[in-house]
Amino acid sequence: MSGDDLSLEGFDFLYMPSRDVAKDLAFYRETLGATVVFAIEAMGARVAEVDLGVGKPRLLLADHLEGEAPTLVHRVADLTRAIAELTRRGLAPEAEFGIPHGPCATFVSPGGQRLAIYELTRPEADVRFAGRLDFSPDRAGSKGP
């Protein structure tokens, strides 16, 4: 990309909407042979990471994402500068918030693709969440205890 203030350092996460994260976890584990990295339930939402053994981006399943389109999450060195550069180029952020790895901003491309950029300020997040299983893969996919 041109411009010193918008250097994408990596395509780290593919956030996939899921109508039933537990059921999708069972599918990825049992049908595709994926390893469940974590399955977290907090603040009324479920998010899980599965490892398909193919490297980056990491696949995250989330029941709080609206619609069917995934969000492509890219890492930047300086979020504030990257947002300013994207805004200068005519792409204003849709939302700004925090993810476990650091501050994040989301955008929508002219064609409707969902994009996000984040600054890695908490690299310890991977270690903190690895192995956490608040819920299990479930063929029935029922939410709750």
Order of alpha helices (4+ residues) and beta strands (2+ residues): beta-alpha-beta-beta-beta-beta-alpha-beta-beta-beta-alpha
